[in-house]
Structure formats: C-alpha cells, structure tokens
Amino acid sequence: MKRPLGQTLLIVITVTLGAALMLIVLTGTVKTYNMPTNSMAPSVPAGSHMVVVRSSRANRGDVVVFRYPLHPEVTMCKRVVGVEGDTVEIRAKTLLVNGRTVAEPYVIHDDDVIYPKQPLLPEPYRSRDNFGPYPVEPGHLFVLGDNRDQSADSRYWGTIARHSVIGHPILIYSTKRGVWRP
C-alpha cells in the first residue's frame, strides 16, 4: 500500500528535524544549566533551568551564562550592562552607562535602604547601591544580576572576559512557572 505524499513529507520532515535537534544537542551547541540562586530573579528565578545556545556574542542588555572569573569551573548567569569602552556607575541604586541613566524594567531591589558610598562600610554594602565610575577594559564585559540587592556580580569581583561567555539562554523552564523566554 502506497502512502499519500503529504504523509510521506510529514515523516521526512519529522525525521530530519529530529536528527538536526539530536545533532545540535550532541555537538554541544545547546546545553542546559540550572539557576541555583535568586540573583537574576524575577527574570530567571532560583531553581529554573535554562536552555543555552553556545555563543560568545554579548551586547548590553543580554542575559549570558559565563565562567565565573574567580573559579572558572563554576558557571553563572547575569545581565550584560557594560561592554568594552563603557563607563559603568551606580548612584543610589540607579545604573548609569557612559553618564546616562539606563531604563531597567527587569530589575528589582528588595531592600529600601540605600547605603552611602563609604570606604569604611564592609562589602557588600560598600558597592551595592553606589559604585564607580568603572571603565570597562577591552575584551571585557560588566555584568549585574537583575535582583541587585541579592547579587554577587561585577561590582564585587570585576568584569568578565568576553571569551568566558558560554552562551545565551533561549528558553527558561521551571515547575512553578512553566516555560518562558528571557
């Protein structure tokens, strides 16, 4: 018995797409990562899983997964706020890049207190709410968590090398929220 042409085409397309997806996964082009902390909440809450496409591309505003500069075996997820040549500053919890205020609708601050820029304050309070100005050197990126009051990021350990970027999450999923795009 001969199959109708439409059914044959559907089988061919399904097998081809399945093989392409398997090839992408097996070659490491796509990988999943877990978000263990709330430093990127609400964009990527703790316990979420990210489907990440490998790419070293990174622009201001991108969410990236990268190797932590102090321990390269550890992966982290943050948002790029400054690229090489930028000057990053935080004044009273407001981000400025190259002297201009940046609109950040994704950022949350869960502490109303604004700590002054005082050298005697211990970290994380000294750099949390007032920081910089900090020039981003060539080949580096300045990254911050969206949950600014609960994030260890470039304010505390400096910029990341552009080559340490693993990729960008294209899908995020969790049992509580389902699936969404970053």
C-alpha positions, -999 to 999 in steps of 0.1 A, spaced: 0 0 0 13 34 -10 14 63 14 -1 96 4 25 123 -5 15 145 24 21 118 50 55 109 34 66 145 36 55 148 72 75 117 81 106 131 62 103 165 79 98 149 114 129 126 110 150 155 96 141 178 124 147 151 150 181 143 135 190 180 134 180 185 170 199 155 181 230 167 162 227 201 179 225 186 214 253 161 208 277 187 194 272 209 225 256 238 206 228 237 231 231 228 267 210 232 299 221 250 330 205 253 365 200 287 382 208 279 419 203 315 433 178 343 431 204 368 418 186 370 384 150 370 398 124 377 385 139 371 350 155 337 360 144 326 395 162 301 416 155 265 406 149 274 370 166 256 342 180 274 311 184 261 276 215 279 264 228 283 229 266 285 227 277 319 215 304 344 227 283 373 214 273 397 241 257 431 239 243 455 266 210 440 279 218 404 270 214 377 296 245 355 294 259 323 310 296 325 316 325 310 335 330 328 369 363 346 368 374 335 403 366 299 398 363 290 360 347 256 367 316 275 381 290 288 357 270 319 364 241 338 348 239 376 347 229 405 325 255 425 305 252 462 314 286 474 300 308 465 271 344 475 264 348 512 263 318 519 285 319 536 319 296 520 344 283 537 375 256 531 401 242 561 420 215 554 447 207 521 430 203 537 396 225 524 367 243 548 345 263 538 315 285 565 299 268 591 321 233 582 310 206 566 332 196 532 319 159 521 320 158 486 335 122 474 339 135 439 348 155 450 379 142 445 415 155 460 447 142 441 478 158 465 503 147 501 505 179 511 523 204 530 502 239 526 516 262 556 511 295 554 493 317 550 524 351 532 523 345 520 559 314 500 551 320 463 546 311 446 513 285 440 500 271 473 514 300 495 502 295 488 465 259 477 463 240 509 459 268 534 449 296 522 427 321 535 402 326 551 378 343 520 364 357 519 329 352 485 311 385 474 296 389 460 261 377 424 257 356 425 289 320 428 300 304 443 331 276 421 344 249 426 371 222 404 385 186 416 380 179 412 417 205 439 425 204 437 463 210 400 463 235 395 435 273 389 436 285 404 403 310 428 386 306 453 415 324 428 437 347 407 415 353 429 384 345 424 348 344 391 329 365 383 299 343 382 267 358 348 259 344 334 292 308 338 278 294 303 272 261 314 256 226 329 259 195 313 274 168 309 247 143 292 270 138 290 307 117 265 324 106 256 360 79 235 375 64 266 392 62 289 362 64 266 331 84 277 301 92 313 290 118 333 270 143 355 288 
